[in-house]
Amino acid sequence: MEDEKQVESFTLILHSGNAKSSAMEAIRAANQKDYELAEKKLQEASEELTIAHQMQTDLLTKMSRGEEVKVDILMVHAQDHLSSAILVNDLAKQLIAMEKEIQELKAVIHGQKEN
């Protein structure tokens, strides 16, 4: 049972980490104006977060049914990874939207200066 709990925690860390990495790659791609890659990386992050979030939901469901859910420092660490991955993903979406808007405004400004 303890091994199963560790595997569950590490799996949650894995998917959360993958999501966070993909979101950061999306930001880097947008900064290089590769919006197609940025969107692809955001989609990858979303898929990883869906898996991690489902794992968390399963644990909460067990707990709500009165089943014992043992929480140790490794699970706390895993939950922390999930929280930070969600935050980075949300921020990545905002930063990418802002980068696109900045580029659109630059195009307008440069277009006006040429006239």
Summary of the structure (lengths in Angstrom):
residues: 115
radius of gyration: 19.1
end to end distance: 71.7
largest distance: 71.7
contacts: 333
relative contact order: 0.17
helix: 89%
strand: 0%
